[in-house]
Amino acid sequence: MANFKRSELQRFVRLREKSPPPVFVGRQSILNDVLTIAVQTSQERAGIPGNTTVIQGAPGAGKSSVLSELTRFNTDPSEEGSKTLHISSVELEENFFDVLMAIGALGRTKKGQLKAHVLKGAQLGSLALLDIAGLIDINIQDVKALFQKNEVRNIGALHKAFPVSDWDSAVIVAVDEAQNLPFGRGTPQSNFLRALHEAVTKLPLTLVLAGLGDTQSVIRSMGLTRNQIATRIGCFTPDEQAELTDRWSAHFGITIGDQRAHIDQLMMPTDGWPRHVHCAQQALAEALLVKEVDGQADKIEDWNIVYQRSDTLRQGYYEKQFSDTMKLSRQLTAHIMKTVAHVQKEGKTIQFDDMLNIADKYTKRDIPFGWRLPEGETPQSYVTHLMHCGALEENPDTGALTCPIPSFQNYILRRGGLDPAALEHTLDEDASSFKKEGDNS
């Protein structure tokens, strides 16, 4: 019998949304692209202009997990040629000096000296996620003194204080929640990101930006326009989901026994959406932690309880994503989802400006509140808000808007008083005006 890791599974049940998963599957092509660029950057001892990777996806798609996996390679000796600094957009805005210091410290430290891939604590100024003193075998006070002596306040000054000759490998600067970065040029953050993107200092740095469905528009406003086509991250494939079940069970020493069909049935309502898969795993973990079960799936007495618990957790996630703005415009939000569903069903496309035109029709004061844009919202802010909540997503290749999470789409429809099952029998007036993709007639 497998060695059941009860305490680890208990910690998994308590994991929050931004915590890295215990088992990472899929997304290999994204990792390969980022690491290939980093290796080339290390070999050339300089940044490569335009080689920024943009990862775009709805909430719960696993963007933060990808960045955490890149950070794990910091202490993996088999992954040559790169180290990753995983930061949030908040840290880039509020603790810019500390971010520069962390980049410099990582850059001049040999990979073999990295002691841990989990970044925690707050010993480096106010930067919440970085504990450089605990991560690297260096005297952090010496680093601070060197920065102060050289008055390092931007990437150019970092180059002077830490020349290329001091760097043993590239540093991947990975920024999470990039959609929250300040819009437009001229800010310290946009200047910094553009300098990395354009490789103006020739330091061995490469950039990864991960964010929600409007991330590409934010970085374009900053001037990061060269070769920028975002990589969309979404559902697990059936093979990836099956691999995840096997590896997740093995990781915690869970004995599946004859219950694989029950586990597969538990996963079916998730649509392969990573956050919903986590809800199903959490429900299963709770059942496996029962003392009489002790990690053996064959001893679970009532699988219906597990299914119901998974549904409850998933519904709770929907409710969290269904924001106050969406509640104030329940019928309008449902109508938007209905329109998108019909457009997709007919093989047509709907662009951002098309959606603005639809939303603009519901700004009049004589419209009932559930159909009206909430006070203070413009069509653009409302549609952007739906993207941030995961109701809409822009296809990076075509610009078409879709709903990335079918089960969340159905939840929104029901909240607005519509029956998802009846959609194919009804005609949507707004959807009927769009042409089929590629139809120029």
HUHU-V842414 format. One record per residue. N is the residue number from 1. RES is the residue in one letter. NEAR is the number of other ideal C-beta (glycine too) atoms within 10 Angstrom. Layout:
BEGIN
N:RES:NEAR / N:RES:NEAR
END
This chain:
BEGIN
1:M:8 / 2:A:13 / 3:N:8 / 4:F:18 / 5:K:16 / 6:R:15 / 7:S:8 / 8:E:12 / 9:L:22 / 10:Q:13 / 11:R:13 / 12:F:21 / 13:V:13 / 14:R:8 / 15:L:15 / 16:R:5 / 17:E:11 / 18:K:11 / 19:S:14 / 20:P:19 / 21:P:20 / 22:P:16 / 23:V:17 / 24:F:17 / 25:V:21 / 26:G:21 / 27:R:20 / 28:Q:11 / 29:S:9 / 30:I:20 / 31:L:16 / 32:N:10 / 33:D:15 / 34:V:26 / 35:L:20 / 36:T:13 / 37:I:22 / 38:A:29 / 39:V:17 / 40:Q:16 / 41:T:24 / 42:S:20 / 43:Q:13 / 44:E:13 / 45:R:14 / 46:A:18 / 47:G:24 / 48:I:16 / 49:P:12 / 50:G:13 / 51:N:20 / 52:T:23 / 53:T:20 / 54:V:20 / 55:I:26 / 56:Q:26 / 57:G:24 / 58:A:26 / 59:P:21 / 60:G:21 / 61:A:26 / 62:G:27 / 63:K:26 / 64:S:21 / 65:S:21 / 66:V:27 / 67:L:24 / 68:S:22 / 69:E:21 / 70:L:25 / 71:T:19 / 72:R:16 / 73:F:23 / 74:N:24 / 75:T:17 / 76:D:11 / 77:P:9 / 78:S:5 / 79:E:18 / 80:E:14 / 81:G:19 / 82:S:23 / 83:K:28 / 84:T:27 / 85:L:25 / 86:H:26 / 87:I:24 / 88:S:21 / 89:S:20 / 90:V:14 / 91:E:22 / 92:L:23 / 93:E:15 / 94:E:13 / 95:N:22 / 96:F:17 / 97:F:18 / 98:D:22 / 99:V:23 / 100:L:20 / 101:M:25 / 102:A:27 / 103:I:23 / 104:G:24 / 105:A:25 / 106:L:24 / 107:G:21 / 108:R:19 / 109:T:22 / 110:K:12 / 111:K:18 / 112:G:10 / 113:Q:12 / 114:L:18 / 115:K:11 / 116:A:12 / 117:H:19 / 118:V:15 / 119:L:21 / 120:K:12 / 121:G:15 / 122:A:13 / 123:Q:13 / 124:L:24 / 125:G:14 / 126:S:11 / 127:L:22 / 128:A:18 / 129:L:19 / 130:L:27 / 131:D:19 / 132:I:23 / 133:A:16 / 134:G:16 / 135:L:27 / 136:I:22 / 137:D:12 / 138:I:14 / 139:N:10 / 140:I:17 / 141:Q:9 / 142:D:10 / 143:V:22 / 144:K:17 / 145:A:11 / 146:L:16 / 147:F:21 / 148:Q:11 / 149:K:9 / 150:N:14 / 151:E:10 / 152:V:21 / 153:R:13 / 154:N:16 / 155:I:19 / 156:G:13 / 157:A:15 / 158:L:23 / 159:H:18 / 160:K:11 / 161:A:18 / 162:F:22 / 163:P:12 / 164:V:14 / 165:S:7 / 166:D:12 / 167:W:22 / 168:D:15 / 169:S:21 / 170:A:29 / 171:V:27 / 172:I:26 / 173:V:23 / 174:A:25 / 175:V:26 / 176:D:25 / 177:E:20 / 178:A:27 / 179:Q:22 / 180:N:18 / 181:L:23 / 182:P:16 / 183:F:14 / 184:G:11 / 185:R:12 / 186:G:10 / 187:T:15 / 188:P:14 / 189:Q:17 / 190:S:20 / 191:N:17 / 192:F:21 / 193:L:24 / 194:R:19 / 195:A:20 / 196:L:24 / 197:H:25 / 198:E:15 / 199:A:21 / 200:V:15 / 201:T:19 / 202:K:13 / 203:L:26 / 204:P:25 / 205:L:26 / 206:T:27 / 207:L:25 / 208:V:26 / 209:L:30 / 210:A:31 / 211:G:24 / 212:L:23 / 213:G:30 / 214:D:20 / 215:T:26 / 216:Q:21 / 217:S:14 / 218:V:21 / 219:I:27 / 220:R:12 / 221:S:15 / 222:M:23 / 223:G:16 / 224:L:23 / 225:T:12 / 226:R:11 / 227:N:10 / 228:Q:16 / 229:I:10 / 230:A:21 / 231:T:18 / 232:R:19 / 233:I:20 / 234:G:17 / 235:C:21 / 236:F:21 / 237:T:12 / 238:P:11 / 239:D:10 / 240:E:17 / 241:Q:21 / 242:A:16 / 243:E:15 / 244:L:21 / 245:T:23 / 246:D:13 / 247:R:14 / 248:W:21 / 249:S:21 / 250:A:12 / 251:H:15 / 252:F:22 / 253:G:15 / 254:I:22 / 255:T:17 / 256:I:16 / 257:G:12 / 258:D:8 / 259:Q:19 / 260:R:14 / 261:A:9 / 262:H:18 / 263:I:21 / 264:D:13 / 265:Q:14 / 266:L:24 / 267:M:22 / 268:M:11 / 269:P:15 / 270:T:22 / 271:D:17 / 272:G:17 / 273:W:26 / 274:P:24 / 275:R:20 / 276:H:23 / 277:V:26 / 278:H:23 / 279:C:23 / 280:A:25 / 281:Q:28 / 282:Q:18 / 283:A:22 / 284:L:27 / 285:A:21 / 286:E:18 / 287:A:20 / 288:L:23 / 289:L:16 / 290:V:12 / 291:K:6 / 292:E:8 / 293:V:17 / 294:D:13 / 295:G:21 / 296:Q:17 / 297:A:21 / 298:D:11 / 299:K:15 / 300:I:19 / 301:E:10 / 302:D:9 / 303:W:17 / 304:N:8 / 305:I:13 / 306:V:22 / 307:Y:18 / 308:Q:12 / 309:R:18 / 310:S:24 / 311:D:15 / 312:T:12 / 313:L:18 / 314:R:24 / 315:Q:13 / 316:G:11 / 317:Y:23 / 318:Y:18 / 319:E:11 / 320:K:11 / 321:Q:20 / 322:F:19 / 323:S:14 / 324:D:8 / 325:T:18 / 326:M:22 / 327:K:13 / 328:L:16 / 329:S:25 / 330:R:17 / 331:Q:18 / 332:L:24 / 333:T:26 / 334:A:23 / 335:H:23 / 336:I:27 / 337:M:25 / 338:K:21 / 339:T:22 / 340:V:24 / 341:A:22 / 342:H:21 / 343:V:24 / 344:Q:17 / 345:K:12 / 346:E:15 / 347:G:12 / 348:K:19 / 349:T:20 / 350:I:24 / 351:Q:15 / 352:F:18 / 353:D:11 / 354:D:19 / 355:M:23 / 356:L:15 / 357:N:13 / 358:I:20 / 359:A:22 / 360:D:14 / 361:K:13 / 362:Y:19 / 363:T:13 / 364:K:10 / 365:R:5 / 366:D:5 / 367:I:14 / 368:P:9 / 369:F:12 / 370:G:17 / 371:W:17 / 372:R:18 / 373:L:21 / 374:P:16 / 375:E:7 / 376:G:8 / 377:E:18 / 378:T:13 / 379:P:18 / 380:Q:14 / 381:S:14 / 382:Y:24 / 383:V:23 / 384:T:20 / 385:H:19 / 386:L:26 / 387:M:23 / 388:H:19 / 389:C:21 / 390:G:26 / 391:A:28 / 392:L:25 / 393:E:23 / 394:E:25 / 395:N:16 / 396:P:16 / 397:D:9 / 398:T:11 / 399:G:13 / 400:A:18 / 401:L:26 / 402:T:19 / 403:C:22 / 404:P:26 / 405:I:27 / 406:P:13 / 407:S:17 / 408:F:26 / 409:Q:23 / 410:N:19 / 411:Y:22 / 412:I:27 / 413:L:22 / 414:R:13 / 415:R:18 / 416:G:20 / 417:G:10 / 418:L:19 / 419:D:11 / 420:P:18 / 421:A:9 / 422:A:9 / 423:L:17 / 424:E:9 / 425:H:7 / 426:T:10 / 427:L:7 / 428:D:17 / 429:E:10 / 430:D:19 / 431:A:19 / 432:S:12 / 433:S:14 / 434:F:18 / 435:K:12 / 436:K:12 / 437:E:12 / 438:G:8 / 439:D:10 / 440:N:5 / 441:S:4
END
